[in-house]
């Protein structure tokens, strides 16, 4: 669960930032400038962002996992009167290592798609400020949808191979 | 131009049969243009006549529907990245400085990408280019957002000159500038052309620029291009060209030309 919430937040937050950044560069002709200086926008703008997100999303997912467990402990304490020690001893019966790894496996895949979609839409911006807004919206909608759809696909896949 | 006769023997850039079409609207219809080594050529034309598209086509940013652009006899699309960067420099209309980098870093971008110069040397060259563009040395550490319009143009100019290009393309170098700054830019273009022999292509509708520094003027009209000296174009009987060169604004610019040439 942590991975999908994190991915959706990152799509809304970093995905939109990527599209807007690259889109504004497009409107200001900075991308044209890169090209006449003999640099590939793909190489200079897209690849580093994709790599960065592929590295950070798993880290954020791990952070979200820990926060989720702490939140669970707090709820147990206040609503169920279950002490944190009890919570921790019961925990391994409910969750096992594979849950963590499934999340950490999905995260880079989601990150790859979020960053690629966001950058592609940024590069598709044409001239106007309105276009920046439109492409940003498209990028966020598309990447959130894709994250949910991919998650469903992963569930089927993991079900089939029995994890 | 008689006063500044140069060796115009061979074209450094030639565009052959360029066709550009957007939807049903034909912008360029089999247009051809030769730009000679060492000249300053102005490209003029009304709004929407396709000046900017032509510039983009010439520098290889836009693939025309038909026709080809040759620089030094080589198709512009086939010239390698490193080579194109040292061959052409482009000053975009709004400068197009990278907003996340300081002015000096902006000027160093092409050097960092295409040369193996050590960092200190790059910084020295950047400082030199800044001075050449008429900016004080302390501008180097500033960010583009902290600069005025005229300074952005000059900084972008410095960046376009970073790798000592053979051809300099300038998109509206004097638009949005006050008359003093505009004259400064004109003088700078002239000086670069005189001292370094850079071929300069200026897209502009600033009549003063066209009359005072351009050797030849290419007028984009009716999807074709007419190239001639200012004097010849003044005698043209094409209605748009006539209007362009004989309006009230043209008269003032013509005076500036006479003063500039001392006759």
Boltz contact constraints between the chains, C-beta under 6 A:
constraints:
  - contact:
      token1: [A, 28]
      token2: [B, 94]
      max_distance: 6.0
  - contact:
      token1: [A, 28]
      token2: [B, 96]
      max_distance: 6.0
  - contact:
      token1: [A, 29]
      token2: [B, 92]
      max_distance: 6.0
  - contact:
      token1: [A, 29]
      token2: [B, 96]
      max_distance: 6.0
  - contact:
      token1: [A, 30]
      token2: [B, 96]
      max_distance: 6.0
  - contact:
      token1: [A, 30]
      token2: [B, 98]
      max_distance: 6.0
  - contact:
      token1: [A, 32]
      token2: [B, 61]
      max_distance: 6.0
  - contact:
      token1: [A, 33]
      token2: [B, 96]
      max_distance: 6.0
  - contact:
      token1: [A, 35]
      token2: [B, 61]
      max_distance: 6.0
  - contact:
      token1: [A, 36]
      token2: [B, 59]
      max_distance: 6.0
  - contact:
      token1: [A, 36]
      token2: [B, 90]
      max_distance: 6.0
  - contact:
      token1: [A, 37]
      token2: [B, 85]
      max_distance: 6.0
  - contact:
      token1: [A, 37]
      token2: [B, 110]
      max_distance: 6.0
  - contact:
      token1: [A, 38]
      token2: [B, 81]
      max_distance: 6.0
  - contact:
      token1: [A, 38]
      token2: [B, 82]
      max_distance: 6.0
  - contact:
      token1: [A, 38]
      token2: [B, 84]
      max_distance: 6.0
  - contact:
      token1: [A, 38]
      token2: [B, 85]
      max_distance: 6.0
  - contact:
      token1: [A, 39]
      token2: [B, 113]
      max_distance: 6.0
